[in-house]
Amino acid sequence: MAGLGVASTMVLPGVEKFPHAKIAAAADLRESARKAFEQKYGGRTYASIEELCADPDIDVVWVVTPNQLHRQHVIMAAEAGKHVVCTKPMALTVQECEDMCLACERNGVKLLCGQTYSMSPDVHAMWEVARSGELGRLIGINVWFYTDWLIKPRVAEETTEALGGGVVYRHAPHLIDTVRLLGGGKLRSVRAMVGRWMPERPCPGNFSAYMEFEDGTPATIVYNGYGYFDTSELTWGIGNRMYSEDERVRVRRQLRHGEIDDEVAKEGMRFGAAASDASSTGSGWTAGEQVQGSRAHMHWFGVIVASFERGDVRQSPNGLFVYSDDGKREIPVTGDRGTGMLEMEELYGAIYEGKPIIHDGRWGMATLEVGTAMVESARERREIMLTHQCAVNA
């Protein structure tokens, strides 16, 4: 693990469950995190990514460092001969992504861009319906996601656009990936508007995007991260929220009065943090806890509807609802929905079984291109043509 911040707490439990992987080492600047890792996993720890990548016994490095460091650390791992998993967003620019892909290709190692909702069994089941042709040609995809991303504890790098802050870099990849997977991968263009409406979080917090695939199929994504309405109200309580409705009111009030120390709150969410670190913020939340009751193991990114010539498909509490000429039916979906396990399965299949990586470096670059094009489109008030798209590698 290259980095033991909040993202690592979302990744490590899933990796633990994968039978063919051993969590052997980690690097982090914080001594407390390194000690906690040694106690939990009995592995080696390093104070720098360079030392981690020099470890001869490591096969795969999972990069969960800050967004602005992804390029540097992926290339470092590749040049040390390690396969790499990089969390989303892949990097800050398309050129950085290209550099990362070339480094991995040059050194003969695999690169997987993970921690994306498009890897979930729910989305893959929807993709299988699309590929089967049972409902005819895909004619549209619509995604609607309202969440509380902006009122969660956020440090400077998460709200500074130049460092990959804001929802376009940090949450949109889940949705863009999903749309691209369902539609075959190759988008033609994007037209979008991006909003920045919360002074306490001066970064993109909402967007509306219209996209077209090369064959003319349209797709839309509507996203709002200000924490008022939550789309989990429409999805049986299943979502990606952090706070209950009452907590959102309290936290927003505290933010506006400057009563929350984001640095302290964030530290309480990182790997190895004591429970008291989080409770001192007033949020009472630690990484891994979600206000979702019995569905806490399930995470959805809003409402996703795929439309076909002869029907529609969307998520259901147990899988998918399919609406066709024969009526409505539910397709049950099982399987692990957690980050970590899914990436390990895909990477293991590529390394040891010769299977293609769907979420490879070129795929991650194409997804990032869409996000940066959304920002450019909003700034210039025009449609942006895409040039780095790729088909699904399956």
Sequence and secondary structure as in RCSB ss.txt:
>XXXX:A:sequence
MAGLGVASTMVLPGVEKFPHAKIAAAADLRESARKAFEQKYGGRTYASIEELCADPDIDVVWVVTPNQLHRQHVI
MAAEAGKHVVCTKPMALTVQECEDMCLACERNGVKLLCGQTYSMSPDVHAMWEVARSGELGRLIGINVWFYTDWL
IKPRVAEETTEALGGGVVYRHAPHLIDTVRLLGGGKLRSVRAMVGRWMPERPCPGNFSAYMEFEDGTPATIVYNG
YGYFDTSELTWGIGNRMYSEDERVRVRRQLRHGEIDDEVAKEGMRFGAAASDASSTGSGWTAGEQVQGSRAHMHW
FGVIVASFERGDVRQSPNGLFVYSDDGKREIPVTGDRGTGMLEMEELYGAIYEGKPIIHDGRWGMATLEVGTAMV
ESARERREIMLTHQCAVNA
>XXXX:A:secstr
 B  SHHHHHHHHHHHH TT    EEE S HHHHHHHHHHH  EEESSHHHHHT TT  EEEE S GGGHHHHHH
HHHHTT EEEEESS  SSHHHHHHHHHHHHHTT  EEEE  GGGSHHHHHHHHHHHHTTT SEEEEEEEEE  GG
GS   HHHH GGGT SHHHHTHHHHHHHHHHHHTS EEEEEEEEE   TTS S  EEEEEEEETTS EEEEEEE 
SSSS GGGGTTT B  SS HHHHHHHHHHHHTT   HHHHHHTTSTT  HHHHHTTTS   TT  S GGGTT B 
 SEEEEEETTEEEEEETTEEEEEETTEEEEEE  S  STTHHHHHHHHHHHHH    TTBHHHHHHHHHHHHHHH
HHHHHTS EE  S      
